[in-house]
């Protein structure tokens, strides 16, 4: 078996293993009897099922010849864009650092703007405004409609008032 097919098969089986691990972890999530139909396990099970199906499809593809057959295409790939990778990591770190002191809306807005810049957007003001609207809408959906606390902060206090 050619080396690229072995590598493809290993990657495919790793995705299947990840899906099985996710299934096991979803199974051990504690569920309260108050959930009649949809509980905390539904989305993890859907993600796990998606991983298993994707892994099985990749396995079939690997056995049929693999998806990385053309090594020349891989050699012609552009070099790693360190700036974009740095902006993506900065977005993740910004969210982690900002969410507790400033709340979800501020943290998500900064993360969104940094990720947009990582993907090449130069409309920074538009990105910040759009991110703010989307983040505040997400906060409203989760906290006000679903009752899931995702981190109130400065903006949420100004818009919705202080929590009871």
VOGU-3710 file (C-alpha; in Angstrom, 3 decimals, decimal comma):
1> xxxxxxxxxx> 0,000/0,000/0,000  1,473/3,411/-0,944  2,514/5,714/1,888  -0,152/8,314/1,110  -2,906/5,697/1,403  -1,558/4,535/4,773  -1,459/8,142/6,013  -4,981/8,771/4,727  -6,244/5,584/6,391  -4,603/6,545/9,694
11> xxxxxxxxxx> -6,191/10,000/9,555  -9,597/8,495/8,738  -9,394/5,995/11,587  -8,320/8,784/13,940  -11,520/10,685/13,048  -13,585/7,532/13,729  -11,783/7,107/17,074  -12,454/10,751/17,938  -16,148/10,212/17,138  -16,269/7,129/19,360
21> xxxxxxxxxx> -14,533/9,026/22,150  -17,069/11,833/21,782  -19,893/9,267/21,919  -18,508/7,827/25,148  -18,126/11,296/26,665  -21,668/12,253/25,608  -22,975/9,106/27,284  -21,478/10,075/30,648  -22,992/13,574/30,691  -25,388/13,645/33,621
31> xxxxxxxxxx> -28,970/14,301/32,586  -31,698/15,427/34,917  -35,115/13,757/34,706  -36,662/17,199/34,136  -35,580/17,040/30,475  -38,524/15,459/28,693  -37,186/15,310/25,139  -34,119/17,429/24,497  -31,445/17,380/27,155  -27,768/18,242/27,401
41> xxxxxxxxxx> -26,710/15,115/25,486  -28,391/15,848/22,135  -25,798/18,130/20,554  -22,784/16,106/21,770  -24,387/12,971/20,302  -25,011/14,766/16,989  -21,401/15,942/16,837  -20,146/12,460/17,732  -22,342/10,868/15,068  -21,085/13,377/12,499
51> xxxxxxxxxx> -17,481/12,545/13,377  -18,092/8,802/13,099  -19,864/9,159/9,740  -17,161/11,480/8,411  -14,455/9,091/9,622  -16,152/6,129/7,948  -16,508/8,041/4,679  -12,831/9,016/4,858  -11,939/5,374/5,547  -13,792/4,276/2,421
61> xxxxxxxxxx> -12,022/6,992/0,433  -8,637/5,930/1,847  -9,223/2,284/0,925  -10,266/3,315/-2,603  -7,052/5,222/-3,189  -6,923/8,058/-0,714  -7,567/11,742/-1,047  -3,958/12,928/-0,957  -2,850/11,060/-4,074  -1,391/14,029/-5,857
71> xxxxxxxxxx> 1,756/14,830/-3,891  2,724/17,568/-6,364  -0,344/19,586/-5,357  0,728/19,325/-1,734  4,224/20,551/-2,563  2,774/23,580/-4,381  0,733/24,683/-1,370  1,367/28,253/-0,249  3,555/28,773/2,811  2,033/29,035/6,259
81> xxxxxxxxxx> 0,645/32,514/6,925  2,075/33,273/10,362  0,216/36,604/10,606  -3,177/34,955/10,079  -2,385/32,151/12,498  -1,274/34,728/15,065  -4,489/36,713/14,642  -6,575/33,552/15,086  -4,727/32,654/18,262  -5,020/36,254/19,474
91> xxxxxxxxxx> -8,790/36,032/18,945  -9,021/32,885/21,067  -6,837/34,359/23,797  -8,768/37,635/23,743  -12,003/35,770/24,358  -10,499/33,849/27,266  -8,997/36,963/28,840  -11,925/39,349/28,263  -15,025/37,256/28,978  -14,842/37,326/32,785
101> xxxxxxxxxx> -14,030/41,006/33,363  -15,978/42,495/30,436  -18,637/39,909/29,518  -19,613/37,889/26,491  -20,459/40,711/24,105  -17,123/42,516/24,422  -15,098/39,282/24,330  -16,961/37,899/21,307  -16,761/41,239/19,476  -12,976/41,402/19,830
111> xxxxxxxxxx> -12,620/37,742/18,872  -14,813/38,183/15,789  -12,828/41,228/14,622  -9,491/39,440/15,052  -10,705/36,345/13,201  -12,093/38,489/10,372  -8,701/40,201/10,105  -7,013/36,789/10,058  -9,128/35,880/7,038  -8,016/39,045/5,267
121> xxxxxxxxxx> -10,773/41,541/5,991  -9,586/45,132/6,145  -12,962/46,674/7,053  -12,149/46,769/10,762  -14,866/49,211/11,824  -17,540/47,278/9,914  -16,281/44,042/11,482  -16,490/45,505/14,980  -20,026/46,818/14,411  -21,242/43,580/12,868
131> xxxxxxxxxx> -19,563/41,545/15,601  -21,171/43,684/18,287  -24,659/43,199/16,834  -24,188/39,428/16,376  -22,661/38,971/19,847  -25,406/40,953/21,562  -28,042/38,980/19,633  -26,385/35,714/20,670  -26,276/36,871/24,289  -29,952/37,805/24,123
141> xxxxxxxxxx> -30,868/34,444/22,614  -28,967/32,388/25,150  -29,612/34,369/28,318  -33,000/35,953/27,812  -34,741/33,295/25,712  -32,986/30,040/26,672  -32,005/30,935/30,227  -28,349/29,926/29,744  -25,878/32,306/31,391  -22,941/32,922/29,040
151> xxxxxxxxxx> -21,311/35,803/30,899  -22,816/39,203/31,570  -20,573/42,230/31,613  -20,425/45,927/30,861  -22,533/46,003/27,704  -25,090/43,534/28,966  -25,505/45,586/32,162  -26,061/48,764/30,156  -28,512/47,191/27,708  -30,479/44,900/30,017
161> xxxx> -29,816/46,437/33,418  -28,148/44,737/36,349  -29,162/41,125/37,040  -31,655/40,491/39,822
//
